[in-house]
Amino acid sequence: MTTTESRTDELLVAHLLRRAGFGGTAADLQQFSKLDYEDAVDQLLDAIDTTSLPQDLIRRYHIDQSDLRTRGSSAGNWLYQMVTTDAPFIEKMNLFWHRVFATGQTKLIQGKAMSTHLDMLRAHGLGKFDDLLFNLSRDPAMILWLDNQDNHKDSINENYGREILELFSMGVGNYTEEDIKECSRAFTGWTVANTDYMALKMRNNTMRPYGYVNWQFKFDPDDHDDGEKTFLGETGNFNGEDIIAIICKNPATAGFIARHLYHYFIADELPVPQWPHFPPLNPEAIEVMTHAYFESGHSIKAMLRALFLSDSFKSPASWNARVKSPIELVAGTVRLAGGYDSPTYDVYAHIAASGYMGQDIYAPPSVEGWMGGADWISTGSMVMRVNFAGEIVGNLESPGVQELISSIRSTAGNPPTADSLVSASLTSLGNLQVADDTRSGLVEYTNNVILSNSSGNSANNIPNEAIASLLQLIVATREYQFV
């Protein structure tokens, strides 16, 4: 392999780690660059979390994360997992499904229901889409979020029947209003146990004063409409599971999920409500994923593997084509700066920062979730994004930042040049590639401000504050704010 080919592979791996994770540290890049690209994809897809902070340790320091009744507690608990896991792709996919299956603690009140919902996504989010939809339909958080506990055989509630078709699987234009009614009939009797009806109506719990407990799925056969139904052209005595099977074999479902995956992993698409009126940005990429969907028996992991190995994903034209969501920016920056070695109250400030930037975890703005793309960027949110990232990488009291700076010194050469110091810093932040004029500005700053004010010509003579200031400039660049 030539030096040029090796460099190209390193950049592609860095792109993969940004898109399929939260960005790679220098150690991550070194590890994955030793693998063939296809093996690197498989290692990310098949990874199992072994390093997340244990829940018993977290609860020892944060008693509020035992019952998770506040949104800051439950969302902060998830951020711990995003930042400390060695299988970041799992949490990246959980964020994907949290956007598609937008569910909010703001309505449910109880954080344990959201935590259980997240565990369900971890268990089924990369498997067969039929199984994911089935477990989603039985999930207490989703049932209460879309009012299926009020869906009775003698009085149907169409909320879940509508959204499973419109937002979760097929998209507008691929079903009729009658299909919504028939779908809703099939999900009658799918409700929640271990709480009474009036408590549910009040969004309250009946378990006090002993604390919150997880709600459980319950099927009530006496409340289920077991009559004949006609759905998407098929007729039978369908229940919810039958409806899901019909949905999942429909080509519209494969195309709809593929477009969501493209939007999340390659480039910002139009907002979902516009999809019925405009074709996908890249029909070829959609076709690659839909083919994988049917060839694999509706496997989400197979769709993603096909996507990550596709020319559309590997093309440099797709790099830095998506705006990082606030939570991607928060989790990725904290990971690059060393993460959380132990429970810390910083997690609450960090999850709050995501909200200030426009993404309150467990509080989607509507059932459509967050639109993403340009919606993430405004004058106010951009200031918040730059300030947050700069504060994290500029915190010289952080052992992770100290280690980051030490790594830059050791790889910048002795004596370092302005160019080598910039290169080492860009590598330490995930092998980031910036535009030529941006790089020239960084080199000029390093030469005129950092090196000219350092005594001696050794990297060890450069103050920590000086290197931290360079990192702060880099995280303010467009390339760092995009992914």
KOLTOR-430061 format. One line per field, with one value per residue (C-alpha): residue number from 1; x, y, z. Coordinates in steps of 0.05 Angstrom, whole numbers, plus 32768, in hexadecimal, padded with zeros to 4 digits. Example, Ala and Ser with C-alpha at 12.3 -4.5 7.8 and 13.67 -1.06 7.14 Angstrom:
% residues 2
num = 1 / 2
x = 80F6 / 8111
y = 7FA6 / 7FEB
z = 809C / 808F
//
This chain:
% residues 483
num = 1 / 2 / 3 / 4 / 5 / 6 / 7 / 8 / 9 / 10 / 11 / 12 / 13 / 14 / 15 / 16 / 17 / 18 / 19 / 20 / 21 / 22 / 23 / 24 / 25 / 26 / 27 / 28 / 29 / 30 / 31 / 32 / 33 / 34 / 35 / 36 / 37 / 38 / 39 / 40 / 41 / 42 / 43 / 44 / 45 / 46 / 47 / 48 / 49 / 50 / 51 / 52 / 53 / 54 / 55 / 56 / 57 / 58 / 59 / 60 / 61 / 62 / 63 / 64 / 65 / 66 / 67 / 68 / 69 / 70 / 71 / 72 / 73 / 74 / 75 / 76 / 77 / 78 / 79 / 80 / 81 / 82 / 83 / 84 / 85 / 86 / 87 / 88 / 89 / 90 / 91 / 92 / 93 / 94 / 95 / 96 / 97 / 98 / 99 / 100 / 101 / 102 / 103 / 104 / 105 / 106 / 107 / 108 / 109 / 110 / 111 / 112 / 113 / 114 / 115 / 116 / 117 / 118 / 119 / 120 / 121 / 122 / 123 / 124 / 125 / 126 / 127 / 128 / 129 / 130 / 131 / 132 / 133 / 134 / 135 / 136 / 137 / 138 / 139 / 140 / 141 / 142 / 143 / 144 / 145 / 146 / 147 / 148 / 149 / 150 / 151 / 152 / 153 / 154 / 155 / 156 / 157 / 158 / 159 / 160 / 161 / 162 / 163 / 164 / 165 / 166 / 167 / 168 / 169 / 170 / 171 / 172 / 173 / 174 / 175 / 176 / 177 / 178 / 179 / 180 / 181 / 182 / 183 / 184 / 185 / 186 / 187 / 188 / 189 / 190 / 191 / 192 / 193 / 194 / 195 / 196 / 197 / 198 / 199 / 200 / 201 / 202 / 203 / 204 / 205 / 206 / 207 / 208 / 209 / 210 / 211 / 212 / 213 / 214 / 215 / 216 / 217 / 218 / 219 / 220 / 221 / 222 / 223 / 224 / 225 / 226 / 227 / 228 / 229 / 230 / 231 / 232 / 233 / 234 / 235 / 236 / 237 / 238 / 239 / 240 / 241 / 242 / 243 / 244 / 245 / 246 / 247 / 248 / 249 / 250 / 251 / 252 / 253 / 254 / 255 / 256 / 257 / 258 / 259 / 260 / 261 / 262 / 263 / 264 / 265 / 266 / 267 / 268 / 269 / 270 / 271 / 272 / 273 / 274 / 275 / 276 / 277 / 278 / 279 / 280 / 281 / 282 / 283 / 284 / 285 / 286 / 287 / 288 / 289 / 290 / 291 / 292 / 293 / 294 / 295 / 296 / 297 / 298 / 299 / 300 / 301 / 302 / 303 / 304 / 305 / 306 / 307 / 308 / 309 / 310 / 311 / 312 / 313 / 314 / 315 / 316 / 317 / 318 / 319 / 320 / 321 / 322 / 323 / 324 / 325 / 326 / 327 / 328 / 329 / 330 / 331 / 332 / 333 / 334 / 335 / 336 / 337 / 338 / 339 / 340 / 341 / 342 / 343 / 344 / 345 / 346 / 347 / 348 / 349 / 350 / 351 / 352 / 353 / 354 / 355 / 356 / 357 / 358 / 359 / 360 / 361 / 362 / 363 / 364 / 365 / 366 / 367 / 368 / 369 / 370 / 371 / 372 / 373 / 374 / 375 / 376 / 377 / 378 / 379 / 380 / 381 / 382 / 383 / 384 / 385 / 386 / 387 / 388 / 389 / 390 / 391 / 392 / 393 / 394 / 395 / 396 / 397 / 398 / 399 / 400 / 401 / 402 / 403 / 404 / 405 / 406 / 407 / 408 / 409 / 410 / 411 / 412 / 413 / 414 / 415 / 416 / 417 / 418 / 419 / 420 / 421 / 422 / 423 / 424 / 425 / 426 / 427 / 428 / 429 / 430 / 431 / 432 / 433 / 434 / 435 / 436 / 437 / 438 / 439 / 440 / 441 / 442 / 443 / 444 / 445 / 446 / 447 / 448 / 449 / 450 / 451 / 452 / 453 / 454 / 455 / 456 / 457 / 458 / 459 / 460 / 461 / 462 / 463 / 464 / 465 / 466 / 467 / 468 / 469 / 470 / 471 / 472 / 473 / 474 / 475 / 476 / 477 / 478 / 479 / 480 / 481 / 482 / 483
x = 8000 / 801B / 8020 / 7FE8 / 7FBB / 7FCB / 7FBA / 7F78 / 7F65 / 7F74 / 7F47 / 7F10 / 7F15 / 7F11 / 7ED2 / 7EB4 / 7EC3 / 7EA2 / 7E63 / 7E5C / 7E72 / 7E82 / 7EC6 / 7F06 / 7F3E / 7F85 / 7F85 / 7F45 / 7F62 / 7FA2 / 7F7B / 7F4A / 7F7D / 7FA0 / 7F62 / 7F48 / 7F0F / 7EDB / 7EF5 / 7EF2 / 7EA9 / 7E9A / 7EBE / 7E94 / 7E53 / 7E60 / 7E7E / 7E64 / 7E68 / 7E9B / 7EB0 / 7E72 / 7E70 / 7E49 / 7E04 / 7E10 / 7E4C / 7E25 / 7DEC / 7E1C / 7E2E / 7DEC / 7DB1 / 7D82 / 7D9B / 7D7D / 7D35 / 7D44 / 7D07 / 7D24 / 7D37 / 7D7C / 7D88 / 7D6F / 7D90 / 7DD0 / 7DD0 / 7DCE / 7E07 / 7E32 / 7E29 / 7E37 / 7E77 / 7E94 / 7E81 / 7EB4 / 7E7B / 7E65 / 7E40 / 7E0A / 7DFC / 7E00 / 7DC9 / 7DA1 / 7DA3 / 7D8D / 7D50 / 7D42 / 7D3A / 7D0F / 7CE5 / 7CE3 / 7CCB / 7CCC / 7CD2 / 7CB0 / 7C6E / 7C7D / 7C99 / 7CBB / 7D04 / 7D07 / 7CD8 / 7D08 / 7D43 / 7D1E / 7D0C / 7D56 / 7D69 / 7D36 / 7D56 / 7D9B / 7D81 / 7D5C / 7D75 / 7DA5 / 7D7C / 7D40 / 7D13 / 7CD6 / 7CF0 / 7D01 / 7CBA / 7C9B / 7CC1 / 7CB6 / 7C6B / 7C6E / 7C9A / 7C76 / 7C99 / 7C80 / 7C3A / 7C31 / 7C55 / 7C23 / 7BE7 / 7BDD / 7BC3 / 7B86 / 7B7E / 7B42 / 7B1B / 7ADC / 7B00 / 7B40 / 7B77 / 7B9D / 7BDC / 7C09 / 7BE9 / 7BF7 / 7C3E / 7C57 / 7C46 / 7C55 / 7C95 / 7CAF / 7CAD / 7C8E / 7C85 / 7C4B / 7C2E / 7C35 / 7BF5 / 7BAE / 7B85 / 7B60 / 7BA2 / 7BAF / 7B6B / 7B77 / 7BBD / 7BA3 / 7B6E / 7BA5 / 7BC9 / 7B8C / 7B99 / 7BE5 / 7BEB / 7C12 / 7C0F / 7C20 / 7BFE / 7BB5 / 7B8F / 7B83 / 7BCC / 7BDF / 7BAE / 7BCF / 7C15 / 7C23 / 7C3A / 7C16 / 7C56 / 7C65 / 7C81 / 7CAE / 7CC9 / 7CC0 / 7CBF / 7CC0 / 7C7E / 7C73 / 7C4F / 7C0C / 7BDF / 7B96 / 7B70 / 7B2D / 7B3E / 7B5B / 7B34 / 7B3B / 7B0F / 7B25 / 7B4F / 7B68 / 7BAC / 7BD9 / 7BAF / 7BB1 / 7B76 / 7B75 / 7B6A / 7BA9 / 7BC8 / 7C01 / 7C37 / 7C14 / 7C11 / 7C5B / 7C6B / 7C44 / 7C66 / 7CAC / 7CA5 / 7C8F / 7CC4 / 7CAF / 7CC7 / 7D0C / 7D12 / 7CFA / 7D2A / 7D63 / 7D56 / 7D58 / 7D9A / 7DB6 / 7DA0 / 7DC2 / 7E02 / 7E13 / 7DF3 / 7DBC / 7D7C / 7D3E / 7D0F / 7CE5 / 7CA3 / 7CC0 / 7CD5 / 7C94 / 7C9F / 7CE9 / 7D15 / 7D50 / 7D92 / 7DB4 / 7D86 / 7DC1 / 7DD2 / 7D89 / 7D88 / 7DC7 / 7DA5 / 7D61 / 7D81 / 7DA7 / 7D66 / 7D41 / 7D7E / 7D8A / 7D42 / 7D39 / 7D7A / 7D8C / 7DD4 / 7DD8 / 7DBE / 7DF3 / 7E2B / 7E17 / 7E15 / 7E59 / 7E79 / 7E57 / 7E7A / 7E48 / 7E62 / 7EAB / 7EAD / 7ED2 / 7E99 / 7E6D / 7E9F / 7E8D / 7E49 / 7E1E / 7E16 / 7E25 / 7DE8 / 7DF2 / 7DF6 / 7E29 / 7E53 / 7E4E / 7E5C / 7E93 / 7EB8 / 7EB5 / 7ECE / 7F09 / 7F1A / 7F1F / 7ED7 / 7EBF / 7EED / 7EBA / 7E76 / 7E77 / 7E44 / 7E61 / 7E32 / 7DF6 / 7E17 / 7E28 / 7DE3 / 7DC6 / 7DF6 / 7DD9 / 7D94 / 7DAD / 7DC8 / 7D83 / 7D80 / 7D60 / 7D6A / 7D29 / 7D03 / 7CFA / 7CD3 / 7C9D / 7C8E / 7CB8 / 7CF6 / 7D2C / 7D32 / 7D7E / 7DA9 / 7DA9 / 7D77 / 7DB1 / 7DD3 / 7DBE / 7DE5 / 7DD5 / 7DE0 / 7E22 / 7E3D / 7E28 / 7E48 / 7E8B / 7E8D / 7E7C / 7EB1 / 7EE5 / 7ED8 / 7EE0 / 7F22 / 7F3C / 7F31 / 7F79 / 7F61 / 7F46 / 7F75 / 7F5A / 7F6C / 7FB1 / 7FBA / 7FA2 / 7FD5 / 800C / 7FFC / 7FFF / 8044 / 805E / 8047 / 8055 / 80A0 / 80DC / 80E3 / 809A / 8087 / 8046 / 802F / 8042 / 8020 / 7FE0 / 7FE2 / 7FEC / 7FB2 / 7F83 / 7F96 / 7F88 / 7F42 / 7F30 / 7F5E / 7F36 / 7F3F / 7F34 / 7F31 / 7F73 / 7F63 / 7F4E / 7F8F / 7FB7 / 7F96 / 7FA5 / 7FEE / 7FF5 / 7FD7 / 8005 / 8043 / 8034 / 8014 / 8029 / 8070 / 8087 / 8074 / 8093 / 80D8 / 8107 / 80F8 / 80E0 / 8097 / 809D / 80A8 / 8063 / 8033 / 7FF5 / 7FCA / 7FE8 / 7FD8 / 7F93 / 7F86 / 7F96 / 7F65 / 7F30 / 7F3A / 7F33 / 7EF2 / 7ED5 / 7EE1 / 7EA9 / 7EC9 / 7EC6 / 7E7E / 7E6C / 7E76
y = 8000 / 8044 / 807E / 80A2 / 8065 / 805D / 80A6 / 809E / 8061 / 8087 / 80C0 / 808F / 806D / 80B1 / 80C0 / 807D / 8089 / 80CE / 80B4 / 8070 / 808A / 80CD / 80D6 / 80B1 / 80C0 / 80B9 / 8073 / 8060 / 8077 / 8050 / 8011 / 8014 / 802A / 7FE7 / 7FC4 / 7FBD / 7FEE / 7FB6 / 7F97 / 7FDB / 7FE1 / 7F9C / 7FAA / 7FE9 / 7FC6 / 7F89 / 7FAD / 7F9D / 7FD0 / 7FBD / 8000 / 8029 / 8041 / 800D / 8023 / 8011 / 8040 / 8078 / 8070 / 8071 / 80B8 / 80CE / 80B6 / 80D9 / 80A9 / 806E / 8080 / 80AF / 80D9 / 811A / 8122 / 813C / 80FB / 80CC / 80F2 / 80FA / 80AF / 80A4 / 80D6 / 80AD / 8072 / 809A / 80B6 / 8079 / 803F / 801C / 800A / 8050 / 8038 / 801A / 805D / 8080 / 8052 / 805F / 80A9 / 8099 / 8072 / 80A6 / 80D8 / 80AA / 808D / 80D0 / 80C3 / 80F5 / 80F2 / 8136 / 8111 / 80D0 / 80F1 / 80AF / 80A9 / 805E / 8054 / 807A / 8051 / 8011 / 802C / 8039 / 7FF3 / 7FD9 / 8001 / 7FE6 / 7F9F / 7FA3 / 7FE1 / 7FBC / 7F7E / 7F6D / 7FA9 / 7F7E / 7F6D / 7FB6 / 7FCE / 7F95 / 7FA7 / 7FF1 / 7FE4 / 7FC0 / 7FF4 / 8019 / 805A / 8059 / 8040 / 807B / 80AD / 809F / 808F / 8046 / 8039 / 8060 / 8035 / 8008 / 7FD8 / 8002 / 8044 / 8044 / 8078 / 8081 / 80A2 / 8065 / 8048 / 8088 / 8093 / 804C / 8057 / 80A0 / 80A9 / 8065 / 803A / 804F / 8099 / 80C2 / 80AD / 8062 / 8054 / 806E / 808B / 8048 / 8024 / 804F / 803B / 7FF1 / 7FF5 / 8016 / 7FDF / 7FAB / 7FCC / 7FD1 / 7FAE / 7FBD / 7FE4 / 7FED / 7FC3 / 7FD1 / 8014 / 8027 / 804D / 808D / 8091 / 808B / 80C2 / 80EE / 80D9 / 80C2 / 8083 / 8057 / 803C / 8076 / 807E / 8044 / 8062 / 805D / 8018 / 8005 / 7FFF / 7FBE / 7FAB / 7F8A / 7F6C / 7F6F / 7F3D / 7F58 / 7F9C / 7F83 / 7F89 / 7F43 / 7F51 / 7F4D / 7F86 / 7F9D / 7FBD / 7FD1 / 7FA5 / 7F67 / 7F4C / 7F22 / 7F1E / 7F47 / 7F59 / 7F8A / 7F57 / 7F47 / 7F90 / 7F98 / 7F5D / 7F7E / 7FC1 / 7FA4 / 7F7E / 7FBD / 7FDD / 8022 / 800F / 7FFC / 803D / 8067 / 8049 / 804D / 8097 / 80A2 / 807D / 80A6 / 80E6 / 80D1 / 80B1 / 80D3 / 8118 / 8144 / 8136 / 8161 / 8160 / 8121 / 8144 / 8157 / 8110 / 80FE / 813A / 8135 / 80FA / 80E4 / 8109 / 80C9 / 8093 / 8064 / 8063 / 8056 / 801C / 7FFD / 7FFD / 7FE5 / 7FAB / 7F98 / 7F9E / 7F6A / 7F3D / 7F38 / 7F2E / 7F76 / 7F7E / 7FC5 / 7FB0 / 7F95 / 7FD7 / 7FFD / 7FCF / 7FD9 / 8024 / 8029 / 8000 / 8027 / 805A / 808E / 8088 / 8081 / 80BB / 80F8 / 8122 / 8108 / 811A / 8154 / 8157 / 8152 / 8183 / 8161 / 815D / 817F / 813C / 8122 / 8161 / 815A / 810F / 8111 / 814C / 812F / 80EC / 810E / 8132 / 80F2 / 80E4 / 80D4 / 80AA / 80A9 / 80C7 / 8113 / 814B / 8164 / 8134 / 8160 / 819E / 8179 / 815D / 81A2 / 81C0 / 8192 / 81AF / 81F6 / 81E6 / 81CD / 8183 / 8170 / 8125 / 8101 / 8140 / 8140 / 817C / 8150 / 8109 / 811A / 8121 / 8153 / 816A / 8171 / 818E / 81DA / 81DC / 81CE / 820F / 8254 / 8290 / 827D / 8232 / 823C / 8266 / 8230 / 81F9 / 821D / 8232 / 81EC / 81C9 / 81FE / 81F9 / 81AD / 81AB / 81E8 / 81CC / 81C2 / 81A4 / 8168 / 812C / 811A / 815E / 815A / 8116 / 8133 / 816B / 813B / 8110 / 814D / 815F / 8119 / 8115 / 815D / 8150 / 8171 / 81A8 / 81AF / 81DB / 8201 / 81D0 / 8192 / 81AE / 81BB / 8176 / 8154 / 817C / 816A / 8121 / 8122 / 813C / 8101 / 810A / 8147 / 8163 / 81AD / 81DB / 81F7 / 823E / 8226 / 81FF / 823B / 8265 / 8231 / 822C / 8278 / 827C / 8245 / 8266 / 82AD / 82A2 / 825E / 8251 / 8299 / 829F / 825C / 825A / 822A / 81FD / 81BF / 81A9 / 81A3 / 81ED / 81FD / 820D / 81E2 / 8221 / 822E / 81E9 / 81EC / 822E / 820C / 81D4 / 8208 / 8227 / 81E4 / 81D1 / 8213 / 8201 / 81ED / 81A9 / 8198 / 81B0 / 8183 / 8138
z = 8000 / 7FED / 801D / 7FF8 / 7FFC / 8046 / 8053 / 802D / 8056 / 8097 / 8082 / 806E / 80B2 / 80D4 / 80AC / 80C0 / 810A / 8106 / 80E4 / 8106 / 814A / 816A / 814A / 8156 / 8187 / 8170 / 8190 / 816C / 8129 / 8134 / 8146 / 810B / 80D8 / 80E1 / 80C6 / 807F / 8077 / 8072 / 80B2 / 80D4 / 80C0 / 80DB / 811C / 8127 / 8114 / 8141 / 817D / 81C3 / 81FA / 8230 / 824D / 825F / 82A6 / 82CF / 82E4 / 832D / 832E / 830E / 833F / 837A / 8367 / 8348 / 8370 / 833E / 8309 / 8330 / 8320 / 82E5 / 82F4 / 82D8 / 828F / 82A2 / 82C8 / 8291 / 8258 / 8280 / 828C / 8241 / 8236 / 8266 / 8237 / 81F8 / 8214 / 8238 / 820A / 81DE / 81AE / 819A / 815C / 8189 / 81A9 / 8166 / 814D / 818C / 817C / 8135 / 814D / 8183 / 814A / 811E / 8156 / 817B / 81C2 / 81FA / 8245 / 8244 / 823B / 825E / 829E / 82B2 / 829F / 82AB / 8270 / 8244 / 825E / 824E / 820A / 81FD / 8212 / 81E1 / 81A9 / 81BD / 81BA / 8177 / 8153 / 8126 / 811B / 80EF / 80E6 / 80F2 / 8138 / 8146 / 8133 / 815B / 819A / 818E / 818B / 81CE / 81EF / 8228 / 8218 / 81D0 / 81E4 / 8213 / 81E6 / 81AE / 81DA / 81C6 / 820D / 81F5 / 81B6 / 81C4 / 8198 / 81A0 / 819A / 8173 / 817D / 813C / 8158 / 8157 / 8119 / 80F3 / 810C / 8101 / 80B8 / 80AE / 80D8 / 80EC / 80AD / 806B / 8065 / 804A / 8007 / 8010 / 8036 / 803D / 8076 / 8077 / 807F / 80BD / 80DB / 80CD / 80E9 / 8128 / 8131 / 812F / 8169 / 8197 / 81DA / 81D7 / 8218 / 8258 / 8298 / 82E1 / 82E5 / 82E6 / 82B1 / 82D8 / 82EB / 82A2 / 8290 / 82C4 / 82AC / 82F2 / 8315 / 8347 / 8367 / 8396 / 83CA / 83B7 / 8378 / 832D / 830C / 82C3 / 829F / 827B / 823A / 8240 / 820B / 821D / 81F1 / 8209 / 81ED / 81AB / 816A / 814C / 8110 / 80C8 / 80AE / 806A / 806C / 8031 / 8004 / 8030 / 8057 / 8095 / 80E0 / 80EB / 812E / 8138 / 8128 / 80E5 / 80D4 / 80E1 / 80B4 / 807B / 8087 / 8087 / 8046 / 8021 / 7FF4 / 800E / 8054 / 803C / 8015 / 804F / 8082 / 804F / 8045 / 8090 / 8094 / 805B / 807D / 80BE / 80A5 / 8062 / 8056 / 8070 / 8049 / 8044 / 8080 / 8083 / 8072 / 802E / 801B / 7FF7 / 7FC9 / 7FBA / 7FA7 / 7FD2 / 7FCA / 7FB6 / 7F98 / 7F8D / 7FD7 / 7FE8 / 7FB6 / 7FD5 / 801A / 8003 / 7FDE / 801E / 8046 / 801D / 8011 / 805C / 8073 / 8088 / 80B0 / 80C5 / 80D1 / 8089 / 806F / 8096 / 8081 / 8038 / 8044 / 8065 / 802D / 7FF6 / 7FC9 / 7FE1 / 8029 / 8017 / 7FE6 / 8003 / 7FE6 / 801F / 8056 / 8083 / 8060 / 809F / 80D7 / 8119 / 8145 / 8189 / 81AE / 817B / 8187 / 81D2 / 81D7 / 81A2 / 81C1 / 8207 / 81ED / 81C9 / 8209 / 8231 / 8243 / 8289 / 82B4 / 82EC / 82FC / 82F8 / 82FD / 82BB / 8299 / 82AD / 8290 / 8251 / 8245 / 8253 / 821F / 81EA / 81FB / 81F6 / 81B1 / 819B / 81AC / 81EE / 81F4 / 8206 / 81F3 / 81A7 / 818D / 816E / 8158 / 811A / 8146 / 8134 / 80EC / 80F1 / 80BA / 80B6 / 80F0 / 811E / 810B / 8120 / 813B / 8183 / 817C / 8157 / 8190 / 81C1 / 8196 / 818F / 81D8 / 81F1 / 81C7 / 81D7 / 8221 / 8221 / 81FA / 821F / 8265 / 827C / 82BE / 8297 / 8297 / 8252 / 8236 / 8255 / 8234 / 81F2 / 81F6 / 8209 / 81CC / 819F / 81BB / 81B0 / 8167 / 8150 / 814A / 816B / 815C / 8146 / 810C / 8107 / 80D2 / 80FB / 8139 / 8113 / 80F3 / 8137 / 8154 / 811A / 8121 / 816B / 815D / 8131 / 80F4 / 80E1 / 809B / 8092 / 8056 / 803C / 8052 / 8097 / 809E / 8087 / 80BD / 80F2 / 80DC / 80DC / 8122 / 813B / 811D / 8132 / 8176 / 8191 / 8177 / 8178 / 81C1 / 81D7 / 81F5 / 81D3 / 8198 / 81BD / 81BD / 8209 / 820D / 81EF / 8228 / 8231 / 822A / 81E5 / 81CA / 81E9 / 81C5 / 8183 / 8194 / 81A4 / 815F / 813D / 8160 / 8148 / 80FF / 80CF / 80C6 / 810F / 8115 / 80DA / 80D6
//
